[in-house]
């Protein structure tokens, strides 16, 4: 008996969502927290000051995050199709600037963590640009040498030299989940 086409696509979508959930779960708690905070700021989902600031230092960090992420507006919908396309230099400069900011925060621990965040901030069409932006940002002097080494070693040869990229949009966008104690649930 053949399965219904919509059931097959539903199973495929569920499998992809599960794979994204598993990937996110493999990140450290600090990386998970940073990604959720960055998505709240970058996608204007929540007031990050209310949700994430626990002290004056975090408030200042979130303020800077909001300022730097203003460039997302310029990048969205302007992803070049090819490196020789007009404006690609400006696009890459902004993308590297954003990547350098995020890597300098110390919470993005690998290329996969970086890719996970940026696919959600900018969409699937940014994938071809992510390896070069990541490597450029990770190699900048503001990244400590020992951390620079770890970041650059985290990108696989396959990711750095991929001949093509999926156009499938990410489906799992992690969010803050309010913790409820067992007693409060009753």
C-alpha positions as CSV (number, residue, x, y, z in Angstrom):
1,X,0.0,0.0,0.0
2,X,1.5,3.4,-1.1
3,X,1.5,6.2,1.4
4,X,-0.3,9.5,0.6
5,X,2.1,12.2,-0.8
6,X,1.1,14.7,1.9
7,X,1.8,12.0,4.6
8,X,5.3,11.4,3.1
9,X,6.1,15.2,3.1
10,X,4.7,15.5,6.6
11,X,7.1,12.7,7.7
12,X,9.9,14.3,5.9
13,X,9.2,17.7,7.6
14,X,8.9,16.0,11.0
15,X,12.3,14.3,10.4
16,X,13.9,17.6,9.4
17,X,12.5,19.3,12.5
18,X,13.7,16.5,14.7
19,X,17.2,16.8,13.2
20,X,17.3,20.5,13.9
21,X,16.1,19.9,17.5
22,X,18.8,17.3,18.0
23,X,21.4,19.7,16.5
24,X,20.4,22.5,18.9
25,X,20.3,20.1,21.8
26,X,24.0,19.2,21.1
27,X,25.1,22.8,21.7
28,X,26.3,23.8,25.1
29,X,23.8,25.5,27.4
30,X,25.7,28.8,27.0
31,X,25.4,28.5,23.2
32,X,21.7,27.6,23.4
33,X,21.0,30.6,25.6
34,X,23.0,32.9,23.3
35,X,21.2,31.7,20.2
36,X,17.8,32.2,21.7
37,X,18.7,35.7,22.9
38,X,20.2,36.5,19.5
39,X,17.1,35.3,17.7
40,X,14.9,37.4,20.0
41,X,17.0,40.4,19.1
42,X,17.5,39.7,15.5
43,X,14.0,38.6,14.7
44,X,12.3,41.2,17.1
45,X,10.5,38.4,18.9
46,X,10.8,39.5,22.5
47,X,12.1,42.5,24.5
48,X,15.5,41.1,25.1
49,X,16.2,43.5,28.0
50,X,13.2,42.1,29.9
51,X,13.8,38.5,29.0
52,X,17.6,38.1,29.2
53,X,19.2,40.9,31.2
54,X,20.1,39.7,34.7
55,X,22.5,42.6,35.5
56,X,23.9,45.8,34.2
57,X,26.6,44.1,32.2
58,X,24.1,42.0,30.4
59,X,21.9,45.1,29.8
60,X,24.9,46.8,28.1
61,X,25.7,43.7,26.1
62,X,22.1,43.4,24.9
63,X,22.1,47.1,23.9
64,X,25.3,46.6,21.8
65,X,23.7,43.5,20.3
66,X,20.6,45.5,19.2
67,X,22.9,48.1,17.6
68,X,25.1,45.6,15.7
69,X,22.1,43.6,14.6
70,X,20.7,46.7,12.8
71,X,22.7,45.5,9.9
72,X,20.5,42.5,9.5
73,X,17.9,44.8,7.9
74,X,20.4,45.6,5.2
75,X,21.3,41.9,4.6
76,X,17.9,40.3,4.5
77,X,16.6,40.0,1.0
78,X,19.9,41.2,-0.4
79,X,21.9,38.0,-0.4
80,X,23.9,38.0,-3.7
81,X,23.5,35.1,-6.0
82,X,27.1,35.0,-7.0
83,X,30.4,36.5,-5.9
84,X,30.7,38.8,-8.9
85,X,27.2,40.3,-8.4
86,X,27.1,44.0,-7.7
87,X,27.2,44.7,-4.0
88,X,28.6,41.4,-2.9
89,X,31.6,43.2,-1.2
90,X,29.3,45.3,0.9
91,X,27.2,42.2,1.8
92,X,30.3,40.3,2.9
93,X,31.7,43.2,4.9
94,X,28.4,43.5,6.8
95,X,28.1,39.7,7.3
96,X,31.7,39.4,8.6
97,X,31.1,42.4,10.9
98,X,28.1,40.6,12.4
99,X,29.9,37.3,12.6
100,X,32.9,38.9,14.3
101,X,30.6,40.5,16.9
102,X,28.9,37.1,17.6
103,X,32.1,35.2,17.8
104,X,33.7,37.8,20.1
105,X,30.9,37.2,22.6
106,X,32.4,33.8,23.4
107,X,29.2,31.8,23.2
108,X,29.3,30.7,19.5
109,X,31.6,27.7,19.9
110,X,31.8,26.2,16.4
111,X,30.8,26.6,12.8
112,X,27.7,24.5,13.3
113,X,26.6,26.8,16.1
114,X,27.2,29.8,13.9
115,X,25.5,28.3,10.9
116,X,22.5,27.3,13.0
117,X,22.1,30.9,14.2
118,X,22.7,32.7,10.9
119,X,20.4,30.4,8.8
120,X,17.6,31.5,11.1
121,X,18.6,35.2,11.2
122,X,19.0,35.5,7.4
123,X,17.4,32.5,5.8
124,X,18.5,29.5,3.7
125,X,19.9,31.6,0.8
126,X,22.8,32.8,3.1
127,X,24.3,29.3,3.4
128,X,26.9,29.7,0.6
129,X,28.3,32.8,2.3
130,X,28.5,31.4,5.8
131,X,31.8,29.5,5.6
132,X,33.8,32.4,4.3
133,X,32.2,34.9,6.7
134,X,32.8,32.6,9.6
135,X,36.5,31.9,8.7
136,X,37.1,35.6,8.1
137,X,35.5,36.6,11.4
138,X,37.2,33.8,13.3
139,X,40.6,34.8,12.0
140,X,40.3,38.5,13.1
141,X,42.7,39.8,15.8
142,X,39.8,40.5,18.3
143,X,39.4,36.8,18.7
144,X,41.9,35.4,21.2
145,X,44.5,33.1,19.4
146,X,43.5,30.0,21.4
147,X,39.8,30.6,20.7
148,X,40.6,31.4,17.0
149,X,42.3,28.0,16.7
150,X,39.3,26.2,18.1
151,X,36.8,28.1,15.9
152,X,38.7,27.6,12.7
153,X,39.3,23.9,13.4
154,X,35.5,23.4,13.9
155,X,34.7,23.9,10.3
156,X,34.9,20.7,8.4
157,X,36.5,20.5,5.0
158,X,33.1,19.4,3.6
159,X,31.5,22.6,5.0
160,X,34.3,24.8,3.7
161,X,34.3,23.3,0.2
162,X,30.7,22.3,-0.3
163,X,29.8,22.4,-4.0
164,X,26.1,23.3,-3.2
165,X,23.8,24.1,-0.4
166,X,20.2,23.2,0.5
167,X,17.6,25.8,-0.1
168,X,15.3,24.4,2.5
169,X,14.4,27.0,5.1
170,X,15.0,26.1,8.8
171,X,11.9,25.1,10.6
172,X,13.0,25.0,14.3
173,X,13.5,28.4,15.9
174,X,14.4,27.9,19.6
175,X,12.7,30.2,22.1
176,X,12.8,30.9,25.8
177,X,10.6,28.5,27.7
178,X,9.4,29.6,31.1
179,X,10.3,27.0,33.7
180,X,7.3,25.8,35.7
181,X,7.7,23.8,38.9
182,X,5.8,20.6,39.3
183,X,3.6,22.1,42.1
184,X,2.7,25.2,40.0
185,X,1.4,23.0,37.2
186,X,-1.6,21.7,39.3
